[in-house]
Every structure is written in structure tokens, then in C-alpha cells.
Amino acid sequence: MARHASTAGSTRTRQTPLLGWGLFIAVLVVVVSPMLGLHALGAAALGVTAAVVFVVLYFLSGVTT
């Protein structure tokens, strides 16, 4: 099998769609949670937690080892 040339000098790009979809899901969680019986403060906390998780994943997606 042929091997591709190593690209050790290139930098990884961050996954921008990950951030966009993650923030969309966080907003969706904030809107839908009160309809499912969660209090408004709990829905906001859950949405902020989801947003923080996706922002952290976004920044970690650009880290190279």
C-alpha cells in the first residue's frame, strides 16, 4: 500500500461547523427545556453548560499533538 507524504508542518484548522451547530443546540435546549417541564433557570443553566461544552470542543479541535 502506498503511503501519503507526511504533513508535519501544517496546522490543523478548527471545526467551525462544530461551534455553529453546538451553539444552535444550546439555544434549542434553552427554548425546549421549559416546554418539557424544566424551570427557566434550570433551562438557562443547561443551555449555558451545553454552550461551554461546545466552545471547549471547538478550541480543542485545533490542538495538535
Helices and strands as residue ranges (DSSP letters): H 16-32, G 33-36, H 40-60
